[in-house]
């Protein structure tokens, strides 16, 4: 199942939002180099159409699209990062529990 929010992960439901983000970030650091490259390529493919829109408009009309881009960036990339982080989530959670 594709996970859109960190609150949907049963392993992390007992944590606050900042703690969930820290565990996910720790899990992402445990990815292999090839998985990191794949994650970045997927994010780039998702964001490329948005950035191509920026080249079409000029002047003040660009501002709404910049705001839209700023809002869409985390909405598009966070679910993908969460789904890549699932693989190492239990190990990252153990590492987080030791540090806390």
N, C-alpha and C positions, 0 to 999 in steps of 0.2 A: 504494500500500500504506500502511495506517495504521501509524504508528510509535509504539510504546509506551515505548521506552527510548532515551536518547541514544546508547547503545552500538550501536544498530542502524543508525545513520547512518554510511555508509561514509566520508563526508568527514571525520568527527570521530573515527574509530577510533584514530588515532594520538595523540590527546590524553587527558590524565587527566580524571577526572570533573569536577573544579572548572573546568578549562579548557573542557570541553564546555559546562558550565552558563554560563560567561561568554560563549561564542560564541553560544549560544542566546539569552541575555538581550540581547546586542548586536543579534542578528537581529530580536528582537521590537521593539526600539526603532525599527527601520527600517520597520515596518508603517505603512500609510497610516491616517489617522484613522478611516476607515470600517471597515477591517479590525480595528482595535483595539476599536471599539465592538462589532463582531460577535463577537470573541473574548470580551469581557466578558459579552455576553448569553448566549453558549453556556455559559460557566462558571456564570453565575447560574442558568440553567435546569437544569444538572446538580446544583447544590448546593441548590436550593430544597426539594426533597422531604426532604433530610436535615435542613435547618433547621426544616421544619414538624414533624418528629418531636420536636424540642426543645420545642415548645409543648404537646405532649400530656402529657408527664411532668413531675412536680413532685418536689421534694425530692431525696433521695439516689439515687433510681432514675434520675435524669437523668445521673449521673456516667458510667455505662458508655456512654451514647449520646454524651456529649461526647467521650469518648476515641475512640469509633468515628468521630465527625465529624473529629476532629483527624488520625486516621490516613487517612481517606478523602479528605480535601481534596487532598493532593498526588497521591494515586493517581488521582484523577479529573481533575485540572486539568493535570498535567504532560504527559500524552500530547497533549492538545489544543494546548497551547502549542508543543510540539515540531513538530506538524504545521503550525501556522501559521508557525513559524520557518523551515521548509524553503525557503520562497520566497526569502528573502534570505540563506540560509546561506553561500553561496560569497562573497558580498560581506562578510559579517561575519567570515568566516574570514580573508580578506585583510586586513581592518582589524585583527584580532587578531594576525596574524603580523607586521604592521608595528610594533605596540606592544610585542611581546615581544622 
